[in-house]
Amino acid sequence: MSTVRTINFGVIGCGLMGREFASAAARWNHLVGLDVAPKIIAAADPDRATLERFTRCVPGIRASADHLAVLEDPEVEAVYIAVPHHLHAELYTAALQAGKHLMAEKPFGIDLAANERIMRGVADHPHLLVRCSSEFPFYPGAQRIASLIREGALGRVLEVRCGLLHSSDLDPSKPINWKRQTAFNGEYGCMGDLGMHAAHMPLRAGWMPRDVRALLTKVVRERPGPGGTPVPCETWDNAVLACMVGDSPDTEFPLLLEMKRIAPGHTNTWFLEVYGTAASARFSTRFPRTLETMRYERGRPQAWSVEDLGYHSAYPAITGAIFEFGFPDAIQQMWAAFCDELAHGRHGMRQPFHCATPEEAAQSHAIFDAALRSQKTSACVKI
Ligand SMILES: NC(=O)c1ccc[n+]([C@@H]2O[C@H](COP(=O)([O-])OP(=O)(O)OC[C@H]3O[C@@H](n4cnc5c(N)ncnc54)[C@H](O)[C@@H]3O)[C@@H](O)[C@H]2O)c1
């Protein structure tokens, strides 16, 4: 019988995403044949009610209001940090200095300067595995498109579109929270919140844009604060970035990145569309089973084929291939990739798609920082 390596984790920030990790770890027996498993042994959150709720879900852990308790815990091998963006640089670099492997939430720093500080920390600790959370590419449809890209099946790339669309902010009575305030979320606004989701797959494909034209909009200017008093809602709600990829007229193509908190009708729609001279493919979590592909052959009909994918996950699971895949599955698959890479290294992984790297997160900052300058100057900005 093969032994399972346990990775002892500390969680810093036990809110929405901290709980998603706890849920994924708690149902690890959903995965089949993986020889590594996470075990959460410590957690920190200064909000008492949040920490209590977390410890009820993960009993027996060492819980603290102070993140240093997790970082100084010698039994903690790796940490997951899921805190508001203004704390990323301080906490991520502290985790690296404490010698912990790190899964860190996007955007990996509140702004470019914070990201550069984190990247210095990463460079100073090359023996630690550091990855940035980005789960949507683990949907089976996205994985199939990743394979097409790896195989070079697209021919010359004509255009790529990727984005994440929400609609809950369409409700003007939705209370203010930190994600709508510049001090905590950053000037990027929706790009900080949603941007890594849009940028990850294009960046993994090597499609780093050379320039950007940004269209950023603020729709709801105030939201109810404590006691219902209106509080300024400062951050960008929606962003459309029209970028150009490629450095010669023979290879260049447009990359359109969309990040919207106010996209009517959408509930967490992540989509990726790639169009090429030899093949094209489209996937959206709106239709999570469905992959559309088209192969172009001269003289043959240009017909899209529609395929129900089922549960064909990167890491095998108990769910039969005939059933559906969903958001919690994507989160768990991402965590499987992180644990697999931590245990076996990039080249020893069971499947080829590793989690988003610090370098990819840094590239996304270069895009979003240029987008802010493009918005200010109404100009196309070189990246
Ligand atoms: N990957 C995704 O799909 C996804 C989705 C949502 C949010 N996020 C990211 O996750 C991060 C957290 O977002 P969230 O939605 O979980 O926010 P949240 O507000 O639900 O949780 C953040 C938690 O951090 C805690 N916190 C604040 N200061 C802390 C400190 N010093 N030490 C420990 N905990 C502290 C807060 O009390 C809160 O409980 C952000 O970077 C966000 O962009 C990622």
The ligand as a Tripos MOL2 file, in Angstrom:
@<TRIPOS>MOLECULE
LIG
   44    48     1     0     0
SMALL
NO_CHARGES

@<TRIPOS>ATOM
      1 N1         -9.6220   32.6550   -5.8090 N.am      1 LIG1
      2 C1        -10.8320   33.1620   -5.7450 C.2       1 LIG1
      3 O1        -11.7520   32.7300   -6.4560 O.2       1 LIG1
      4 C2        -11.1270   34.2520   -4.7810 C.ar      1 LIG1
      5 C3        -12.4610   34.6010   -4.4760 C.ar      1 LIG1
      6 C4        -12.6730   35.6140   -3.5300 C.ar      1 LIG1
      7 C5        -11.6020   36.2490   -2.9510 C.ar      1 LIG1
      8 N2        -10.3320   35.8980   -3.2750 N.ar      1 LIG1
      9 C6         -9.1660   36.5660   -2.6570 C.3       1 LIG1
     10 O2         -8.9870   36.0410   -1.3420 O.3       1 LIG1
     11 C7         -8.5100   37.0480   -0.4610 C.3       1 LIG1
     12 C8         -9.4800   37.1640    0.6900 C.3       1 LIG1
     13 O3        -10.7540   37.4040    0.1690 O.3       1 LIG1
     14 P1        -12.0490   36.8160    0.8970 P.3       1 LIG1
     15 O4        -13.1540   36.9220   -0.1100 O.co2     1 LIG1
     16 O5        -11.7510   35.5190    1.5270 O.co2     1 LIG1
     17 O6        -12.2360   37.9490    1.9840 O.3       1 LIG1
     18 P2        -13.0050   37.8840    3.3860 P.3       1 LIG1
     19 O7        -13.2590   39.2900    3.7670 O.co2     1 LIG1
     20 O8        -14.1630   36.9310    3.3040 O.co2     1 LIG1
     21 O9        -11.9090   37.2330    4.3530 O.3       1 LIG1
     22 C9        -10.7240   37.8870    4.6820 C.3       1 LIG1
     23 C10       -10.4110   37.5280    6.1170 C.3       1 LIG1
     24 O10        -9.1180   38.0270    6.4480 O.3       1 LIG1
     25 C11        -9.1600   38.3490    7.8150 C.3       1 LIG1
     26 N3         -8.0070   39.1520    8.2150 N.ar      1 LIG1
     27 C12        -7.8420   40.4880    8.1620 C.ar      1 LIG1
     28 N4         -6.6150   40.8140    8.6510 N.ar      1 LIG1
     29 C13        -6.0000   39.6570    9.0060 C.ar      1 LIG1
     30 C14        -4.7440   39.3250    9.5830 C.ar      1 LIG1
     31 N5         -3.8340   40.2680    9.8770 N.pl3     1 LIG1
     32 N6         -4.4560   38.0390    9.8470 N.ar      1 LIG1
     33 C15        -5.3350   37.0690    9.5510 C.ar      1 LIG1
     34 N7         -6.5680   37.3130    9.0020 N.ar      1 LIG1
     35 C16        -6.8800   38.5950    8.7330 C.ar      1 LIG1
     36 C17       -10.4960   39.0490    7.9690 C.3       1 LIG1
     37 O11       -10.9100   39.1330    9.3290 O.3       1 LIG1
     38 C18       -11.3820   38.1580    7.1220 C.3       1 LIG1
     39 O12       -11.9800   37.1310    7.8960 O.3       1 LIG1
     40 C19        -8.3510   38.3060   -1.3200 C.3       1 LIG1
     41 O13        -7.0340   38.4010   -1.7630 O.3       1 LIG1
     42 C20        -9.3020   38.0690   -2.4850 C.3       1 LIG1
     43 O14        -8.9270   38.7620   -3.6630 O.3       1 LIG1
     44 C21       -10.0810   34.8950   -4.1550 C.ar      1 LIG1
@<TRIPOS>BOND
     1     1     2 1
     2     2     3 2
     3     2     4 1
     4     4     5 ar
     5     4    44 ar
     6     5     6 ar
     7     6     7 ar
     8     7     8 ar
     9     8     9 1
    10     8    44 ar
    11     9    10 1
    12     9    42 1
    13    10    11 1
    14    11    12 1
    15    11    40 1
    16    12    13 1
    17    13    14 1
    18    14    15 2
    19    14    16 1
    20    14    17 1
    21    17    18 1
    22    18    19 2
    23    18    20 1
    24    18    21 1
    25    21    22 1
    26    22    23 1
    27    23    24 1
    28    23    38 1
    29    24    25 1
    30    25    26 1
    31    25    36 1
    32    26    27 ar
    33    26    35 ar
    34    27    28 ar
    35    28    29 ar
    36    29    30 ar
    37    29    35 ar
    38    30    31 1
    39    30    32 ar
    40    32    33 ar
    41    33    34 ar
    42    34    35 ar
    43    36    37 1
    44    36    38 1
    45    38    39 1
    46    40    41 1
    47    40    42 1
    48    42    43 1
@<TRIPOS>SUBSTRUCTURE
     1 LIG1         1 GROUP 0 **** ****
